[in-house]
C-alpha cells in the first residue's frame, strides 16, 4: 500500500482522488476526494477498486468510508458541461475542485492515472491507483455509489431508457431507446454515438 510509505514519513493527511463516469454517454462525471483517518485500519479491509465490488458491497463500504474519513468531497459535471469543456478538462478540473472542497487540507494527494496540474500540494499520479492505493479505492467507491444513485433517480425521471441498469453506458438497449425516444438533456452530445444519432435525425 502506497500510503504506508507516506505514513512512515510522518505524512498523515493523504487525499485519494478518483472519478466515476468517464465512459458513459449519459449522466454526470463525478469526482471524489477523501482523506482517511487511518488507511491501515482493519475496518477498511473491504475497500477495493469500485469495479471489483458488487453494488451491495459498494453501498456498505460507502458508509464505512464516510465513518472512517477525516474529510471527503464529491463534485459533479453535467453532460452540458462535458460537452462545453471536454471530458478530460472536466476530469482534471473536477480533481482540483474536489481537493479544494476538502474541509481538511491534505499534505499529499494520490490520484488515479492523471496528475493534477497547478496544485501546490505534492501529488502523485498512480497507475491503476484504485487497485494499489486504498485512499484512491475509497474515492472510487464514493464517486461510483454517488453517481449510481443519480442514475437511479434519472431512471425514474426518464423510465424508457434503462438508466438504472446500464448507468448511462452505451448498450444495445440504450442505443435503441435513444433512437426511439430521442436524445435527452443528460446525454453527452459530444460523444460519437450521440452525435451520430443526432446527425441522422437532422
C-alpha positions in Angstrom: 0.0 0.0 0.0 1.4 3.3 -1.1 0.0 5.1 2.0 2.3 3.0 4.3 5.4 4.7 2.9 3.9 8.1 3.4 2.7 7.3 6.9 6.3 6.2 7.7 7.5 9.6 6.6 5.1 11.3 9.0 2.5 12.3 6.4 -0.9 11.5 7.7 -3.4 13.7 5.8 -3.3 11.8 2.5 -6.1 12.5 0.0 -7.1 10.0 -2.6 -8.9 11.2 -5.7 -10.9 9.3 -8.3 -13.8 9.7 -10.7 -16.8 7.7 -12.0 -18.5 8.3 -15.3 -15.8 9.0 -17.9 -17.1 6.3 -20.2 -20.9 6.7 -20.3 -22.7 8.7 -22.9 -25.3 9.8 -20.4 -25.3 11.3 -16.9 -22.7 13.3 -15.0 -19.0 12.9 -14.4 -18.5 12.6 -10.7 -15.1 13.2 -8.9 -14.5 12.4 -5.3 -11.6 13.1 -2.9 -11.3 11.6 0.6 -8.8 11.7 3.5 -9.0 8.6 5.6 -8.4 8.7 9.4 -6.2 5.6 9.2 -5.6 4.0 5.8 -4.3 0.9 7.6 -7.4 0.4 9.7 -8.9 -3.1 9.6 -12.3 -1.5 9.2 -11.3 -0.7 5.6 -10.3 -4.2 4.7 -13.3 -4.4 2.3 -12.2 -1.4 0.3 -11.3 -2.2 -3.2 -11.4 -0.7 -6.6 -15.1 0.0 -7.0 -15.3 -2.1 -10.2 -14.3 -5.2 -8.1 -17.2 -4.9 -5.8 -20.9 -5.7 -6.2 -23.4 -2.8 -5.8 -24.5 -4.0 -2.3 -20.8 -4.2 -1.3 -20.1 -0.7 -2.6 -23.1 0.6 -0.7 -21.8 -1.0 2.5 -18.3 0.3 2.0 -19.6 3.8 1.2 -20.9 4.1 4.7 -17.7 2.6 6.2 -15.6 5.1 4.3 -17.6 8.0 5.4 -17.3 6.9 9.0 -13.6 6.4 8.6 -12.8 9.7 6.9 -11.4 12.9 8.2 -12.9 14.8 5.2 -14.4 14.0 1.8 -15.9 15.8 -1.1 -17.9 15.0 -4.2 -18.0 17.1 -7.4 -20.4 16.8 -10.4 -20.0 17.8 -14.0 -23.2 17.7 -16.1 -23.4 16.4 -19.7 -23.7 20.0 -20.8 -20.5 21.0 -19.0 -18.7 18.0 -20.5 -19.9 19.0 -24.0 -18.8 22.6 -23.4 -15.4 22.0 -21.8 -14.4 18.5 -22.9 -14.3 15.3 -20.8 -10.6 15.4 -19.9 -10.7 19.0 -18.9 -13.7 18.3 -16.7 -11.9 15.4 -15.1 -8.8 17.5 -14.2 -10.9 20.4 -13.1 -13.0 18.0 -11.0 -9.9 16.7 -9.3 -8.8 20.2 -8.4 -12.2 21.2 -7.2 -12.6 18.0 -5.1 -9.3 18.6 -3.4 -10.1 22.3 -2.7 -13.5 21.3 -1.3 -12.0 19.1 1.4 -12.5 20.7 4.8 -9.1 19.5 5.8 -6.0 20.5 3.8 -4.2 17.4 2.6 -0.4 17.0 3.0 -0.2 14.7 0.0 -2.5 13.8 -2.9 -2.8 10.5 -4.7 -4.7 10.4 -8.0 -5.7 7.6 -10.3 -3.9 7.8 -13.6 -3.7 11.6 -14.1 -1.7 14.2 -12.3 -3.4 17.5 -11.2 -1.6 20.4 -12.9 -1.2 23.6 -10.8 -1.6 22.0 -7.4 0.6 23.5 -4.6 0.4 20.3 -2.5 2.7 17.4 -3.5 0.7 14.9 -5.6 1.4 11.6 -7.4 -0.5 10.1 -10.3 -0.6 6.4 -9.6 -1.0 3.9 -12.5 -4.1 1.8 -11.7 -4.2 3.7 -8.4 -7.6 2.4 -7.5 -6.0 -1.0 -7.2 -2.9 -0.2 -5.2 -3.8 2.8 -3.0 -6.6 2.5 -0.5 -7.3 6.2 -0.5 -7.9 6.2 -4.2 -10.0 3.0 -3.9 -12.1 4.7 -1.3 -12.6 7.8 -3.5 -13.6 5.5 -6.4 -16.3 3.9 -4.2 -17.6 7.3 -3.1 -17.8 8.5 -6.7 -19.3 5.3 -8.1 -22.0 5.0 -5.4 -22.9 8.7 -5.6 -23.2 8.5 -9.4 -25.1 5.3 -9.5 -27.7 6.9 -7.1 -28.0 9.8 -9.5 -28.6 7.4 -12.4 -31.3 5.6 -10.5 -33.0 8.9 -9.8 -32.7 9.8 -13.5 -34.2 6.4 -14.4 -37.4 7.5 -12.5 -37.5 10.7 -14.5 -36.8 9.0 -17.8 -38.2 5.5 -17.4 -37.8 4.3 -21.0 -34.0 4.3 -21.2 -33.0 1.7 -18.7 -30.6 4.1 -16.9 -30.8 2.3 -13.6 -29.4 -0.8 -15.2 -26.6 0.4 -17.6 -25.9 3.7 -15.7 -25.6 5.7 -18.9 -23.1 3.4 -20.7 -23.6 2.5 -24.3 -25.5 -0.7 -24.7 -27.7 -2.0 -27.5 -30.9 -1.4 -25.4 -29.7 2.1 -24.5 -29.0 2.9 -28.2 -32.4 1.6 -29.3 -34.1 3.7 -26.6 -32.3 6.9 -27.8 -33.3 6.2 -31.4 -36.9 5.5 -30.4 -37.5 8.2 -27.7 -34.8 10.8 -28.6 -31.7 12.3 -27.1 -32.1 13.7 -23.5 -30.5 16.7 -21.8 -28.5 14.2 -19.8 -26.9 12.8 -23.0 -23.4 13.9 -23.9 -23.8 15.3 -27.4 -20.0 15.4 -27.9 -19.9 11.6 -27.7 -19.6 10.0 -31.1 -22.6 7.7 -30.7 -24.9 10.5 -29.6 -23.5 12.9 -32.3 -24.2 10.2 -34.9 -27.8 9.7 -33.8 -28.4 13.5 -33.8 -26.9 13.7 -37.3 -29.3 11.1 -38.7 -32.2 12.9 -37.1 -31.4 16.1 -39.0 
